[in-house]
Amino acid sequence: MRLALLGCGTVGSEVVRLLHEQSADLAARIGAPLEIAGIAVRRIGRDRGDLPVDPALFTTDALGLIKRDDVDVVVEVVGGIEPARGWLVEALRAGKSVVTANKALLAEDGGALHDAAAEGGGDLYYEAAVAGAIPLLRPLRESLHGDRITRVTGIVNGTTNFILSAMDATGAGFAEALEEATELGYAEADPTADVEGFDAAAKAAILASLAFHSRVGAADVHREGITEVTAADVASAKAMGCTIKLLCIAARGADADGRETVSVRVHPAMIPRTHPLASVGDAFNAVFVEAEAAGQLMFYGRGAGGAPTASAVLGDVVAVSRNRLAGVRAASESAYADLPVRPMGEALTRYHISLDVADRPGVLAAVAGVFARHDVSIATVRQGPAGGATAGRGEDADLVIVTHVAPDAALAATVQELRGLDIVRSVASVLRVEGGT
Ligand SMILES: NC(=O)c1ccc[n+]([C@@H]2O[C@H](COP(=O)([O-])OP(=O)(O)OC[C@H]3O[C@@H](n4cnc5c(N)ncnc54)[C@H](OP(=O)(O)O)[C@@H]3O)[C@@H](O)[C@H]2O)c1
């Protein structure tokens, strides 16, 4: 088996190392030796340390490498949309098998890759694209095909999980926790893709596509990041026996006419400390899958890093190589259900709303009236003396309201109307609640 490696950075260099260290085992598992035919990079002269590979294998001509007749499998660990999309479509159409870790490309235009794979007859595997080392996509696309998945809830971004875990542990604010994450190498110099939820949204699209046999793209995912989460939100969550996590949630539902739909969203949410995802700390990832027959399943592990991600890449390389030797290909994309994606406004959620209100008779009734007008049912109300800017003045009070499940649009409209009431001095925080409390 001859392999073209596109990219030799954090992940690619670990792929090279593992290929070298485990070459005998990999050959035995595949049934043929695995050799690197070439490695495409951007900077040929870059210092790559003591990488155990012949320097003559490096090239800047990725397309030329892909087109070579002696290449069977193309491994793409470059990232980004272009030129990766063009390379992979070319490789797949030519009948090569492709292994990629490129979540951004799969979420942006996975359909183009699947179509090219179907045309060329090779395999397209991408276990490393979601939750790094955790075997998750293979269970979704193979093991659970006898079942009906109802919901996937995941912590799929290590950077934001590190930040939120630090805020929870120390009471730090977002900026302080981000600074710590950057110092420790958990956050990139430009953390936008992580903290604004873009990375998690791409993974949510991939998970939803596999779980619900439908094509879901990044543009279908409702996305909110964690930059607005405050130390006060975290404290408020703690007071309720909850913690705040950036969740990706893909769930089956039905529209007003009873037709099946999916909703796919990424946002910070409060979850009870007793929920299995609450104990996922630091930069770890975990995905909680609910299926009708299997019940609840949890997948946990390292979601990023060179070696963990390379482990997932190599697992795919072994699988596609075996298939090629056997002259077969894995089951192609399963998108037969073609479920429409429900707008966020129709997704069923629960809100935790913290208000600073005037402390006088009739306030509670007025606030409750707003919820009733939007058909939002209140689950719990907690009232106490003001803890914010007006603390100790005796004129204001804190009101913490948790709702029952309602359409997100009704909840958002409720908050909007509350903001306009003169008895509401401020809406201190609004967070969604997941997982039951
Ligand atoms: N890092 C992780 O923990 C992780 C986890 C899961 C998934 N992934 C995914 O894995 C992929 C790679 O990530 P990474 O962290 O390894 O990236 P990286 O460290 O930035 O490495 C990128 C590699 O691609 C090469 N490259 C960039 N542009 C190129 C071009 N136009 N032509 C040829 N080569 C080019 C670079 O060449 P030079 O070496 O010459 O600069 C480098 O070797 C991404 O899709 C990422 O989302 C990464």
PDBQT file of the ligand as one rigid body, heavy atoms in Angstrom, charges set to zero:
ROOT
HETATM    1  N1  LIG A 501      -3.978  19.560  15.641  1.00  0.00    +0.000 N 
HETATM    2  C1  LIG A 501      -4.966  18.833  16.138  1.00  0.00    +0.000 C 
HETATM    3  O1  LIG A 501      -5.000  18.521  17.334  1.00  0.00    +0.000 OA
HETATM    4  C2  LIG A 501      -6.081  18.345  15.249  1.00  0.00    +0.000 A 
HETATM    5  C3  LIG A 501      -7.096  17.538  15.796  1.00  0.00    +0.000 A 
HETATM    6  C4  LIG A 501      -8.112  17.053  14.955  1.00  0.00    +0.000 A 
HETATM    7  C5  LIG A 501      -8.114  17.418  13.633  1.00  0.00    +0.000 A 
HETATM    8  N2  LIG A 501      -7.126  18.227  13.145  1.00  0.00    +0.000 N 
HETATM    9  C6  LIG A 501      -7.182  18.587  11.736  1.00  0.00    +0.000 C 
HETATM   10  O2  LIG A 501      -6.012  18.082  11.109  1.00  0.00    +0.000 OA
HETATM   11  C7  LIG A 501      -5.631  18.948  10.043  1.00  0.00    +0.000 C 
HETATM   12  C8  LIG A 501      -4.161  19.359  10.235  1.00  0.00    +0.000 C 
HETATM   13  O3  LIG A 501      -4.026  20.025  11.467  1.00  0.00    +0.000 OA
HETATM   14  P1  LIG A 501      -2.554  20.349  12.069  1.00  0.00    +0.000 P 
HETATM   15  O4  LIG A 501      -2.814  20.858  13.446  1.00  0.00    +0.000 OA
HETATM   16  O5  LIG A 501      -1.642  19.198  11.875  1.00  0.00    +0.000 OA
HETATM   17  O6  LIG A 501      -2.101  21.562  11.132  1.00  0.00    +0.000 OA
HETATM   18  P2  LIG A 501      -0.644  22.217  11.005  1.00  0.00    +0.000 P 
HETATM   19  O7  LIG A 501       0.198  21.852  12.163  1.00  0.00    +0.000 OA
HETATM   20  O8  LIG A 501      -0.847  23.660  10.711  1.00  0.00    +0.000 OA
HETATM   21  O9  LIG A 501      -0.029  21.516   9.710  1.00  0.00    +0.000 OA
HETATM   22  C9  LIG A 501      -0.477  21.799   8.418  1.00  0.00    +0.000 C 
HETATM   23  C10 LIG A 501       0.419  21.131   7.414  1.00  0.00    +0.000 C 
HETATM   24  O10 LIG A 501      -0.094  21.377   6.114  1.00  0.00    +0.000 OA
HETATM   25  C11 LIG A 501       0.947  21.897   5.261  1.00  0.00    +0.000 C 
HETATM   26  N3  LIG A 501       0.366  22.827   4.296  1.00  0.00    +0.000 N 
HETATM   27  C12 LIG A 501      -0.316  23.961   4.546  1.00  0.00    +0.000 A 
HETATM   28  N4  LIG A 501      -0.691  24.538   3.390  1.00  0.00    +0.000 NA
HETATM   29  C13 LIG A 501      -0.237  23.737   2.400  1.00  0.00    +0.000 A 
HETATM   30  C14 LIG A 501      -0.291  23.793   0.992  1.00  0.00    +0.000 A 
HETATM   31  N5  LIG A 501      -0.919  24.793   0.361  1.00  0.00    +0.000 N 
HETATM   32  N6  LIG A 501       0.289  22.794   0.273  1.00  0.00    +0.000 NA
HETATM   33  C15 LIG A 501       0.919  21.766   0.904  1.00  0.00    +0.000 A 
HETATM   34  N7  LIG A 501       0.998  21.671   2.238  1.00  0.00    +0.000 NA
HETATM   35  C16 LIG A 501       0.435  22.645   2.976  1.00  0.00    +0.000 A 
HETATM   36  C17 LIG A 501       1.916  22.571   6.203  1.00  0.00    +0.000 C 
HETATM   37  O11 LIG A 501       3.192  22.608   5.570  1.00  0.00    +0.000 OA
HETATM   38  P3  LIG A 501       4.504  23.160   6.324  1.00  0.00    +0.000 P 
HETATM   39  O12 LIG A 501       4.860  22.078   7.330  1.00  0.00    +0.000 OA
HETATM   40  O13 LIG A 501       5.511  23.284   5.272  1.00  0.00    +0.000 OA
HETATM   41  O14 LIG A 501       4.093  24.432   6.983  1.00  0.00    +0.000 OA
HETATM   42  C18 LIG A 501       1.864  21.640   7.417  1.00  0.00    +0.000 C 
HETATM   43  O15 LIG A 501       2.750  20.566   7.255  1.00  0.00    +0.000 OA
HETATM   44  C19 LIG A 501      -6.633  20.094  10.060  1.00  0.00    +0.000 C 
HETATM   45  O16 LIG A 501      -7.684  19.808   9.175  1.00  0.00    +0.000 OA
HETATM   46  C20 LIG A 501      -7.163  20.072  11.465  1.00  0.00    +0.000 C 
HETATM   47  O17 LIG A 501      -8.465  20.613  11.585  1.00  0.00    +0.000 OA
HETATM   48  C21 LIG A 501      -6.105  18.688  13.923  1.00  0.00    +0.000 A 
ENDROOT
TORSDOF 0
